[in-house]
Amino acid sequence: MSSTSWNMKTFMKGASILTISAIIVKLLGAVYRVPFQNLVGDKGFYIYQQVYPFIGIFIVWTSYGFAVAVSKLLAESKSYGQSRAKMRIAFIYLLLLSISFFILLTVFAPFFARSMGDPGLVSLLRAGAYIVLLMPALAVLKGSFQSEGRMVPVAVSGVGEQAFRVVVILLGTWIAIRAGASLYTAGEIAMWGAVVGEFAGVVILALYFQRTFKGPLEQVDTWPVVKELTIISLSVSASSLILLLFQLVDSFTVFQILLSNGFLEETAMETKGVYDRGQPLVQMGILIASTLSLAIVPLIAHHTTKNKGKGALPFIRLTFRTAFLFGWAAAAGLALVLPFVNEMLFETRTGSMALIIFAVQIFWLSLILPLTAMLQGAGKVKVPALLLIGGLIVKIISNLILIPLYDINGAAIAGNIGFALITLGLVLYFKKVWPIRIAPVRFYGWVIAATVLMIMVVLPWMVLADSFIFDELPSRLGSTIIALTSVAMGAVVFLLVVMKSRIMGEREWYLLPFGKRLATLQLLLTKRKGE
């Protein structure tokens, strides 16, 4: 009994360490794009964002999906010899995949660049290709540590990898711009920054790895291991890959269609760069959903085995309500203040309407990530994967129809259509797996009431501040003050309504960062009501 308790405690502690490190990694990954855009401008940002999905997809698939798959295979091994044999198969399989992708990206870089309408992207694609050669070691080492419950090396490696990457990208870009290098050279340096970051991650894991490879290898059939690695890695990383796949669709369609719509090449590049400003905003907006997704899988998987799955129901209801509440609040709040946030972060208010539409994606993704994670925790992976593929196809078709009509606004609408259909499909399938009422009607009513009150308070303040109070200040400074004060006011109003209505219980706040303080505040606000 004590042994089981200790194992579960260790497991949950490891999950917490991974979650915290993942938050830091995701935050760094979103935030560095802002100073990068400020250094290179919208055209430079367009150049980087055109190529990033190519390497981003492979990074997520291997360093996250394959690491989980390897850890599962190793954890299920019955002996050390079997574990070693599986690790060897995994490494060789990944090595072959990596070499194949490296050759594909290197040889076909001119083809991909022409397909995106910009031959200048060839050098960036070839620089980014080197990152895939580091993936076998990274994925297998991560998987090995995770199978043993040793999460600290994985966490340190993830944070170190992202920190090195961000420093090299920003410092290298700054030096390149100061030296008068072209924006394509700056973009190539950014790609090398990603390579350096991954190399640092491998080195950190290697320093922690002290195992000796002595002893016999057991006979293990290769094909079942390869099959399981592929299926698990793709299903586990599918929800994380979907945002990158949507970006990849935009890389091949937005710029090309803008050109065919009569945009000059330079203008089309800058317009696509403006549209890409939405990516870091969405990444920051879905931070809570990403955190919930990482934390909930082990909980759902653990409790689903108890009481025929009923033990997981409290976690399921809580996760859905939290994701809905904060996804809605982030999307609505950001859309409300976006013109000022746009100028505060990116120097101008250009493309604010497209970014407002883009920001709505935060809500859909805030539901997609935890819903997929919960279904994954219950062993349901095929239907969510099919739904994600369906949404991607809808995004492609919608881009081709809507961009010629509405430019980048059309691309933003297309993203929302694709994500909305995925969300609807996931909710319907989710209801089949767990035929329960996830949240009462009053929950949705109070969320809408909190949103309306937030708009009623924030909107007049923004109009007044922009027209009269801060109109004498430099434009970007004024927008910064208005954005920060509006966000603070909106968050306070929204949270006060939510807390007074008690649609989230005190113990439920504990799932979130600073949850203990929020729970204490709710108790204080509702104390008189209970007395």
QUIUR-V222607 format. One record per residue. N is the residue number from 1. SS is DSSP state (alpha for helix, beta for strand, coil for the rest). Layout:
n={N | N}
ss={SS | SS}
//
This chain:
n={1 | 2 | 3 | 4 | 5 | 6 | 7 | 8 | 9 | 10 | 11 | 12 | 13 | 14 | 15 | 16 | 17 | 18 | 19 | 20 | 21 | 22 | 23 | 24 | 25 | 26 | 27 | 28 | 29 | 30 | 31 | 32 | 33 | 34 | 35 | 36 | 37 | 38 | 39 | 40 | 41 | 42 | 43 | 44 | 45 | 46 | 47 | 48 | 49 | 50 | 51 | 52 | 53 | 54 | 55 | 56 | 57 | 58 | 59 | 60 | 61 | 62 | 63 | 64 | 65 | 66 | 67 | 68 | 69 | 70 | 71 | 72 | 73 | 74 | 75 | 76 | 77 | 78 | 79 | 80 | 81 | 82 | 83 | 84 | 85 | 86 | 87 | 88 | 89 | 90 | 91 | 92 | 93 | 94 | 95 | 96 | 97 | 98 | 99 | 100 | 101 | 102 | 103 | 104 | 105 | 106 | 107 | 108 | 109 | 110 | 111 | 112 | 113 | 114 | 115 | 116 | 117 | 118 | 119 | 120 | 121 | 122 | 123 | 124 | 125 | 126 | 127 | 128 | 129 | 130 | 131 | 132 | 133 | 134 | 135 | 136 | 137 | 138 | 139 | 140 | 141 | 142 | 143 | 144 | 145 | 146 | 147 | 148 | 149 | 150 | 151 | 152 | 153 | 154 | 155 | 156 | 157 | 158 | 159 | 160 | 161 | 162 | 163 | 164 | 165 | 166 | 167 | 168 | 169 | 170 | 171 | 172 | 173 | 174 | 175 | 176 | 177 | 178 | 179 | 180 | 181 | 182 | 183 | 184 | 185 | 186 | 187 | 188 | 189 | 190 | 191 | 192 | 193 | 194 | 195 | 196 | 197 | 198 | 199 | 200 | 201 | 202 | 203 | 204 | 205 | 206 | 207 | 208 | 209 | 210 | 211 | 212 | 213 | 214 | 215 | 216 | 217 | 218 | 219 | 220 | 221 | 222 | 223 | 224 | 225 | 226 | 227 | 228 | 229 | 230 | 231 | 232 | 233 | 234 | 235 | 236 | 237 | 238 | 239 | 240 | 241 | 242 | 243 | 244 | 245 | 246 | 247 | 248 | 249 | 250 | 251 | 252 | 253 | 254 | 255 | 256 | 257 | 258 | 259 | 260 | 261 | 262 | 263 | 264 | 265 | 266 | 267 | 268 | 269 | 270 | 271 | 272 | 273 | 274 | 275 | 276 | 277 | 278 | 279 | 280 | 281 | 282 | 283 | 284 | 285 | 286 | 287 | 288 | 289 | 290 | 291 | 292 | 293 | 294 | 295 | 296 | 297 | 298 | 299 | 300 | 301 | 302 | 303 | 304 | 305 | 306 | 307 | 308 | 309 | 310 | 311 | 312 | 313 | 314 | 315 | 316 | 317 | 318 | 319 | 320 | 321 | 322 | 323 | 324 | 325 | 326 | 327 | 328 | 329 | 330 | 331 | 332 | 333 | 334 | 335 | 336 | 337 | 338 | 339 | 340 | 341 | 342 | 343 | 344 | 345 | 346 | 347 | 348 | 349 | 350 | 351 | 352 | 353 | 354 | 355 | 356 | 357 | 358 | 359 | 360 | 361 | 362 | 363 | 364 | 365 | 366 | 367 | 368 | 369 | 370 | 371 | 372 | 373 | 374 | 375 | 376 | 377 | 378 | 379 | 380 | 381 | 382 | 383 | 384 | 385 | 386 | 387 | 388 | 389 | 390 | 391 | 392 | 393 | 394 | 395 | 396 | 397 | 398 | 399 | 400 | 401 | 402 | 403 | 404 | 405 | 406 | 407 | 408 | 409 | 410 | 411 | 412 | 413 | 414 | 415 | 416 | 417 | 418 | 419 | 420 | 421 | 422 | 423 | 424 | 425 | 426 | 427 | 428 | 429 | 430 | 431 | 432 | 433 | 434 | 435 | 436 | 437 | 438 | 439 | 440 | 441 | 442 | 443 | 444 | 445 | 446 | 447 | 448 | 449 | 450 | 451 | 452 | 453 | 454 | 455 | 456 | 457 | 458 | 459 | 460 | 461 | 462 | 463 | 464 | 465 | 466 | 467 | 468 | 469 | 470 | 471 | 472 | 473 | 474 | 475 | 476 | 477 | 478 | 479 | 480 | 481 | 482 | 483 | 484 | 485 | 486 | 487 | 488 | 489 | 490 | 491 | 492 | 493 | 494 | 495 | 496 | 497 | 498 | 499 | 500 | 501 | 502 | 503 | 504 | 505 | 506 | 507 | 508 | 509 | 510 | 511 | 512 | 513 | 514 | 515 | 516 | 517 | 518 | 519 | 520 | 521 | 522 | 523 | 524 | 525 | 526 | 527 | 528 | 529 | 530 | 531}
ss={coil | alpha | alpha | alpha | alpha | alpha | alpha | alpha | alpha | alpha | alpha | alpha | alpha | alpha | alpha | alpha | alpha | alpha | alpha | alpha | alpha | alpha | alpha | alpha | alpha | alpha | alpha | alpha | alpha | alpha | alpha | alpha | alpha | alpha | alpha | alpha | alpha | alpha | alpha | alpha | alpha | alpha | alpha | alpha | alpha | alpha | alpha | alpha | alpha | alpha | alpha | alpha | alpha | alpha | alpha | alpha | alpha | alpha | alpha | alpha | alpha | alpha | alpha | alpha | alpha | alpha | alpha | alpha | alpha | alpha | alpha | alpha | alpha | alpha | alpha | coil | coil | coil | coil | alpha | alpha | alpha | alpha | alpha | alpha | alpha | alpha | alpha | alpha | alpha | alpha | alpha | alpha | alpha | alpha | alpha | alpha | alpha | alpha | alpha | alpha | alpha | alpha | alpha | alpha | alpha | alpha | coil | alpha | alpha | alpha | alpha | alpha | alpha | alpha | coil | coil | coil | alpha | alpha | alpha | alpha | alpha | alpha | alpha | alpha | alpha | alpha | alpha | alpha | alpha | alpha | alpha | alpha | alpha | alpha | alpha | alpha | alpha | alpha | alpha | alpha | alpha | alpha | alpha | alpha | alpha | coil | coil | coil | alpha | alpha | alpha | alpha | alpha | alpha | alpha | alpha | alpha | alpha | alpha | alpha | alpha | alpha | alpha | alpha | alpha | alpha | alpha | alpha | alpha | alpha | alpha | alpha | alpha | alpha | alpha | alpha | coil | coil | coil | coil | alpha | alpha | alpha | alpha | alpha | alpha | alpha | alpha | alpha | alpha | alpha | alpha | alpha | alpha | alpha | alpha | alpha | alpha | alpha | alpha | alpha | alpha | alpha | alpha | alpha | alpha | coil | coil | coil | coil | coil | coil | coil | coil | coil | coil | coil | coil | coil | alpha | alpha | alpha | alpha | alpha | alpha | alpha | alpha | alpha | alpha | alpha | alpha | alpha | alpha | alpha | alpha | alpha | alpha | alpha | alpha | alpha | alpha | alpha | alpha | alpha | alpha | alpha | alpha | alpha | alpha | alpha | alpha | alpha | alpha | alpha | alpha | alpha | alpha | alpha | coil | coil | coil | coil | alpha | alpha | alpha | alpha | alpha | alpha | alpha | alpha | alpha | alpha | alpha | alpha | alpha | alpha | alpha | alpha | alpha | alpha | alpha | alpha | alpha | coil | alpha | alpha | alpha | alpha | alpha | alpha | alpha | alpha | alpha | alpha | alpha | alpha | alpha | alpha | alpha | alpha | alpha | alpha | coil | coil | alpha | alpha | alpha | alpha | alpha | alpha | alpha | alpha | alpha | alpha | alpha | alpha | alpha | alpha | alpha | alpha | alpha | alpha | alpha | alpha | alpha | alpha | alpha | alpha | alpha | alpha | alpha | alpha | alpha | alpha | alpha | alpha | alpha | alpha | alpha | alpha | alpha | alpha | alpha | alpha | coil | coil | coil | coil | coil | alpha | alpha | alpha | alpha | alpha | alpha | alpha | alpha | coil | alpha | alpha | alpha | alpha | alpha | alpha | alpha | alpha | alpha | alpha | alpha | alpha | alpha | alpha | alpha | alpha | alpha | coil | coil | coil | coil | alpha | alpha | alpha | alpha | alpha | alpha | alpha | alpha | alpha | alpha | alpha | alpha | alpha | alpha | alpha | alpha | alpha | alpha | alpha | alpha | alpha | alpha | alpha | alpha | alpha | alpha | alpha | alpha | alpha | alpha | alpha | alpha | alpha | alpha | alpha | alpha | alpha | alpha | alpha | alpha | alpha | alpha | alpha | alpha | alpha | alpha | alpha | alpha | alpha | alpha | alpha | alpha | coil | coil | coil | coil | coil | coil | coil | alpha | alpha | alpha | alpha | alpha | alpha | alpha | alpha | alpha | alpha | alpha | alpha | alpha | alpha | alpha | alpha | alpha | alpha | alpha | alpha | alpha | alpha | alpha | alpha | alpha | alpha | alpha | alpha | alpha | coil | coil | coil | coil | coil | alpha | alpha | alpha | alpha | alpha | alpha | alpha | alpha | alpha | alpha | alpha | alpha | alpha | alpha | alpha | alpha | alpha | alpha | alpha | alpha | alpha | alpha | alpha | alpha | alpha | alpha | alpha | coil | coil | coil | coil | alpha | alpha | alpha | alpha | alpha | alpha | coil | coil | coil | alpha | alpha | alpha | alpha | alpha | alpha | alpha | alpha | alpha | alpha | alpha | alpha | alpha | alpha | alpha | alpha | coil}
//
